[in-house]
Amino acid sequence: MADPSRLPVSIRTIPYRNAQVEIDYPQVWGLSNTLVEQTINLTIINQTNMIIREQLNNQVPGNTEMTGSYEIKNNQRSILSLTQYNYAYTPPAAHGITLLKALTFQVQTGKVYTLGELFKPGSNYMTRLNILIQAQIKERDVPLLDDDFKGISPDQDYYVADKSLVIFFQLYDLTPYVYGFPMFPISVYSLEDIVLEDGPLGIMLPGV
C-alpha cells in the first residue's frame, strides 16, 4: 500500500482579479495537518504579494497591467516545488517585465528550502554547481551579458523537477532580454555525493 505522505498533494487555483490585474496562484488543500497546510498557503500568498510589489517598484508610474500564473514542477515523495511568473507592463514602455520565482516545500512540515539547504553542510555546493553551469553555458553557447560567468549566489533561484535540480536566472541577470530566463537543469545523480539525504534532492534518488 502506498505511503499517503508520499503521494501528490491536492492543488487548486485561486484567482486574484481587479481592473488591471489577473493573477492565479496555487493553494494546497486536504492535508491531514491543517497547520502545515496554512503555513504552506501563507508562504505562497506572501511570495505572490512580494512579486506584485517588486513589479510595481520596477514600473514607471502609470496604468500598469499585470498577469500571473504558476506551474507545479514536482509533486511527489512529500516534495512540492512550484514556480510563479508575473508579467507587468505600463504603457507606453517598449515592453513589459516578467519575474519568475520558485518555492520548494516539504509538505509534511511546511519547510521551505533554500538552495544551500539541499546539500550537506560544508559540501562547497556553489563551486560544484558553478562548474556544471559553466559547462552548459559553453556547450549550449549561451550568450552572456558579461564575458565571464560570475557564478551563482547563495540564494539563487531554483526548482526541483523529478530527478533534476533546475537553476535559473532572472531577465538581464545573465543573458540579454530576448533570451528569456536562462535555465540549467542538473541531474540529481551528478550531485549524489553532496545532496542532503533527507532533503528534496536526496529524497528523489531511487531507493529513498
C-alpha positions in Angstrom: 0.0 0.0 0.0 1.3 3.4 -1.0 2.5 5.7 1.8 -0.1 8.5 1.8 2.6 11.0 2.9 4.5 10.5 -0.3 1.5 10.8 -2.7 0.9 14.1 -4.6 -0.9 16.8 -2.6 -4.1 18.4 -3.9 -3.7 21.8 -5.6 -6.4 24.3 -6.5 -6.1 27.6 -8.3 -7.0 30.8 -6.5 -7.8 33.8 -8.8 -6.9 37.3 -7.8 -8.6 40.0 -10.0 -9.0 43.7 -10.2 -9.3 46.2 -13.0 -5.8 45.8 -14.3 -4.6 42.6 -12.6 -5.2 38.9 -13.4 -3.2 36.6 -11.2 -3.7 32.9 -10.5 -1.8 31.3 -7.6 -1.9 27.8 -6.1 -3.3 26.6 -2.8 -2.8 23.2 -1.3 -5.7 21.6 0.4 -6.7 18.3 2.1 -3.5 17.9 4.2 -4.1 16.0 7.4 -2.1 18.6 9.3 -4.1 21.8 8.9 -1.4 24.0 10.5 1.1 22.8 7.9 -1.4 23.4 5.2 -2.0 27.0 6.4 1.8 27.6 6.6 2.4 26.5 3.0 -0.5 28.5 1.7 0.6 31.6 3.6 4.1 31.3 2.2 2.7 31.1 -1.3 0.4 34.2 -0.7 3.4 36.1 0.7 5.5 35.3 -2.3 2.6 36.3 -4.6 2.4 39.7 -2.9 6.1 40.1 -2.9 6.3 39.6 -6.6 3.5 42.2 -7.2 5.3 44.7 -5.0 8.5 44.2 -6.8 6.9 44.5 -10.2 5.2 47.8 -9.2 8.5 49.1 -7.9 10.1 48.2 -11.3 7.5 50.0 -13.3 7.2 53.7 -14.1 4.1 55.3 -12.6 1.0 54.7 -14.7 -1.7 52.3 -15.6 0.2 49.1 -15.0 -1.3 45.9 -16.4 -0.3 42.7 -14.7 -0.9 38.9 -15.3 0.5 36.0 -13.4 0.2 32.2 -13.1 2.1 29.2 -11.8 3.4 25.8 -12.7 3.8 22.7 -10.5 7.3 21.3 -11.2 7.3 18.5 -8.6 4.5 17.0 -6.5 5.7 13.6 -5.2 7.5 12.0 -2.3 6.4 14.8 0.1 8.2 17.4 -2.0 6.2 20.2 -3.7 8.2 22.5 -6.0 6.5 25.3 -8.0 7.2 28.4 -10.0 5.2 31.6 -10.2 5.6 34.1 -13.0 4.3 37.6 -13.2 4.3 39.9 -16.3 3.7 43.6 -15.9 3.5 46.4 -18.5 3.0 50.1 -18.2 2.2 52.0 -21.4 3.9 53.4 -23.3 7.0 51.4 -22.3 8.7 49.4 -25.1 8.0 46.1 -23.4 6.9 44.6 -20.1 9.0 42.8 -17.5 8.5 39.3 -16.3 9.6 37.9 -12.9 9.9 34.2 -12.2 10.1 32.9 -8.6 10.0 29.4 -7.1 9.3 27.6 -3.8 10.2 24.1 -2.7 8.3 22.7 0.3 8.5 19.6 2.5 4.7 19.1 2.6 4.8 17.1 5.9 6.4 20.0 7.8 5.8 23.1 5.6 9.5 23.8 5.5 10.8 25.9 2.6 14.2 25.0 1.3 16.9 27.5 0.2 19.4 26.3 -2.3 22.1 25.7 0.3 19.8 23.5 2.4 19.6 20.9 -0.4 23.2 20.0 0.3 25.3 18.6 3.1 27.0 21.2 5.3 30.5 22.1 4.1 29.9 20.4 0.7 31.0 23.5 -1.3 27.9 23.1 -3.4 28.3 26.5 -5.1 31.6 25.6 -6.7 30.2 22.3 -7.9 27.1 23.9 -9.4 29.1 26.7 -11.0 31.3 24.2 -12.8 28.3 22.3 -14.1 26.5 25.5 -15.2 29.7 26.8 -16.9 29.9 23.6 -18.9 26.3 24.0 -20.1 26.9 27.7 -21.0 29.8 26.6 -23.2 28.1 23.5 -24.6 24.8 25.4 -25.4 26.6 28.6 -26.5 24.5 30.7 -24.1 25.0 34.4 -24.9 26.2 36.2 -21.7 25.9 39.9 -21.0 29.4 39.8 -19.4 32.3 38.0 -20.9 32.6 35.6 -17.9 30.1 33.7 -15.8 30.3 35.2 -12.4 28.7 32.2 -10.6 25.5 31.7 -8.6 24.5 33.4 -5.4 23.8 31.6 -2.1 20.1 32.4 -2.5 20.0 31.5 -6.2 16.6 30.8 -7.8 15.9 27.1 -8.4 13.2 24.5 -8.5 13.1 20.7 -8.3 11.7 18.7 -11.3 11.6 15.0 -10.6 15.3 13.9 -10.6 16.7 17.3 -11.6 17.7 20.5 -9.9 16.9 23.4 -12.2 18.9 26.6 -11.6 17.5 29.7 -13.2 18.3 33.4 -13.5 16.1 36.5 -13.8 15.9 38.5 -17.0 19.1 40.6 -17.5 20.9 38.8 -14.7 22.9 36.7 -17.1 21.7 37.0 -20.7 20.1 39.6 -23.0 16.3 40.1 -22.6 15.4 38.3 -25.8 17.0 35.1 -24.4 14.3 34.8 -21.7 15.0 33.0 -18.4 18.3 31.1 -18.6 17.7 27.6 -17.1 20.2 25.0 -16.3 18.9 21.5 -15.4 21.3 19.4 -13.4 20.8 15.7 -12.8 20.5 14.7 -9.2 22.8 11.8 -10.0 25.7 14.2 -10.7 25.2 15.7 -7.2 24.5 12.4 -5.4 27.6 12.6 -3.1 26.8 16.1 -1.8 23.0 16.2 -1.5 21.3 16.0 1.9 19.9 12.5 2.1 16.6 13.6 3.7 16.4 16.9 1.7 14.3 17.4 -1.5 17.1 16.2 -3.9 18.1 13.2 -1.8 14.5 12.1 -1.5 14.3 12.0 -5.3 17.1 9.4 -5.6 16.0 5.7 -6.1 15.7 3.6 -3.0 15.0 6.5 -0.7 
